[in-house]
């Protein structure tokens, strides 16, 4: 089978769920990984013969809805490659925007706390991007922390990972200049509108919150921020796009002097920045 034929086969398996355009990207991602080419090299070798081990099982997994990142065991984020598995959320491009904004605003040697770190993507990327940063990351999941620590070691970053509950009192961790969190924020009722690659495979504890308490993690982090942020410290959230104004109102009630909703590249409300 040629590379072109392999791409077509994989794309056909992925198209019903993802649509043709995204399925084409998934197919190229898989073949690049299996034959050790980048996208540019792939174009030059479309008609070369290739053998992809386990191709039939791979297409069946895609048809079932299993995310390609879990199939390959990795995901790209901020120009880094992270190990991922069913126990951690797959890093999203929208979260990259959050990281780049934080890194641009951070001072050298900033003390940074990442709440709900998952694969460690935010914490590790900031540790590598902010010169002299002292980064601490917490998660309640031992499985996630195991993956995060492996990512940290492989990528040559310095992050302290701690098992802790984002809804608890974190003040014993000390003072920080930046606190960032991409918490669970999708209302349970949204499940019916979501694709099966997310609902059936990614960890619900990292995605969903009760409809009647969608701010539970934001409020807990704000409470910790009041106690833990330095005098000019900043708080950064990735947010549910319909909750930006509500989050800003909550932050003002907690005593934060400035709060702003920031749109992502697709012009959707995606982040909140706040200062004490």
Long-range contacts (C-beta under 8 A, 24 or more apart in sequence): 1-49, 1-50, 1-51, 1-52, 1-55, 2-46, 2-47, 2-48, 2-49, 2-50, 3-31, 3-35, 3-42, 3-45, 3-46, 3-47, 3-48, 3-50, 4-46, 4-47, 6-31, 6-50, 6-52, 6-55, 7-31, 7-46, 9-55, 9-59, 10-55, 10-58, 10-59, 10-62, 12-59, 13-59, 13-60, 13-62, 13-63, 14-62, 14-63, 14-68, 16-63, 17-62, 17-63, 17-65, 17-195, 17-196, 17-197, 18-197, 26-62, 26-68, 29-68, 29-72, 30-58, 30-68, 30-71, 30-72, 33-72, 65-195, 65-196, 65-197, 65-200, 65-201, 66-197, 66-201, 67-197, 67-198, 67-201, 67-202, 70-201, 75-119, 77-121, 77-125, 78-121, 78-125, 78-129, 80-121, 80-124, 80-125, 80-128, 80-155, 82-119, 82-120, 82-121, 82-124, 82-151, 82-155, 83-119, 83-147, 83-150, 83-151, 83-154, 84-119, 84-147, 85-143, 85-147, 86-201, 86-202, 86-203, 87-141, 87-143, 87-144, 87-147, 87-203, 88-118, 88-119, 88-141, 88-143, 88-144, 88-147, 88-148, 88-203, 88-206, 89-118, 89-119, 89-202, 89-203, 89-206, 89-207, 90-202, 91-118, 91-119, 91-121, 93-265, 94-238, 94-264, 94-265, 94-266, 94-270, 95-121, 95-122, 95-182, 95-238, 96-125, 97-264, 97-265, 97-270, 97-271, 98-122, 98-180, 98-182, 98-236, 98-238, 98-270, 98-271, 99-125, 99-126, 99-129, 100-129, 101-236, 101-262, 101-271, 101-273, 102-126, 102-130, 102-178, 102-180, 102-236, 103-129, 103-130, 105-234, 106-130, 106-133, 106-177, 106-178, 107-177, 108-132, 109-133, 109-134, 110-134, 110-177, 110-178, 111-136, 111-174, 111-175, 111-176, 111-177, 111-178, 111-230, 112-136, 112-176, 112-177, 112-178, 112-179, 112-180, 113-137, 113-138, 113-170, 113-173, 113-176, 113-178, 113-179, 113-180, 113-228, 114-138, 114-180, 114-181, 115-166, 115-170, 115-179, 115-180, 115-181, 115-183, 115-221, 115-224, 116-140, 116-166, 116-181, 116-182, 116-183, 116-184, 116-206, 116-217, 117-144, 117-145, 117-148, 117-161, 118-144, 118-148, 118-182, 118-206, 119-144, 119-147, 119-148, 119-151, 120-147, 120-148, 120-149, 120-151, 120-152, 120-159, 120-161, 121-151, 122-180, 122-182, 123-148, 123-152, 123-157, 123-159, 123-161, 124-148, 124-151, 124-152, 124-155, 124-157, 124-159, 126-180, 127-152, 127-157, 127-158, 127-159, 128-155, 128-156, 128-157, 135-159, 135-160, 136-160, 136-161, 136-162, 136-173, 136-176, 137-161, 137-162, 138-162, 138-163, 138-164, 138-166, 138-170, 138-173, 139-163, 139-164, 140-164, 140-165, 140-166, 141-203, 141-205, 166-217, 166-220, 166-221, 167-216, 167-217, 167-220, 168-220, 169-224, 170-224, 170-228, 171-224, 171-227, 171-228, 173-228, 174-228, 175-228, 175-229, 175-230, 175-233, 176-228, 176-229, 176-230, 176-233, 177-229, 177-230, 177-232, 177-233, 177-234, 178-233, 178-234, 178-235, 178-236, 179-221, 179-224, 179-225, 179-228, 179-229, 179-233, 179-234, 179-235, 179-236, 180-235, 180-236, 180-237, 181-217, 181-218, 181-221, 181-236, 181-237, 181-238, 182-237, 182-238, 183-217, 183-218, 183-221, 183-237, 183-238, 184-208, 184-209, 184-217, 185-209, 185-214, 185-217, 185-218, 185-238, 185-239, 185-240, 185-243, 186-240, 187-211, 187-214, 187-240, 214-240, 214-243, 215-243, 215-246, 215-247, 215-250, 218-243, 218-247, 218-250, 219-250, 219-254, 222-250, 222-251, 222-254, 222-256, 222-274, 223-254, 225-254, 225-256, 225-274, 225-276, 226-254, 226-255, 226-276, 229-276, 231-276, 232-275, 232-276, 233-275, 233-276, 234-273, 234-274, 234-275, 234-276, 235-272, 235-273, 235-274, 235-275, 235-276, 236-271, 236-272, 236-273, 236-274, 237-271, 237-272, 237-274, 238-270, 238-271, 239-269, 239-270, 239-271, 239-272, 241-268, 241-269, 241-270, 242-269, 244-269, 244-272, 247-272, 248-272, 248-274
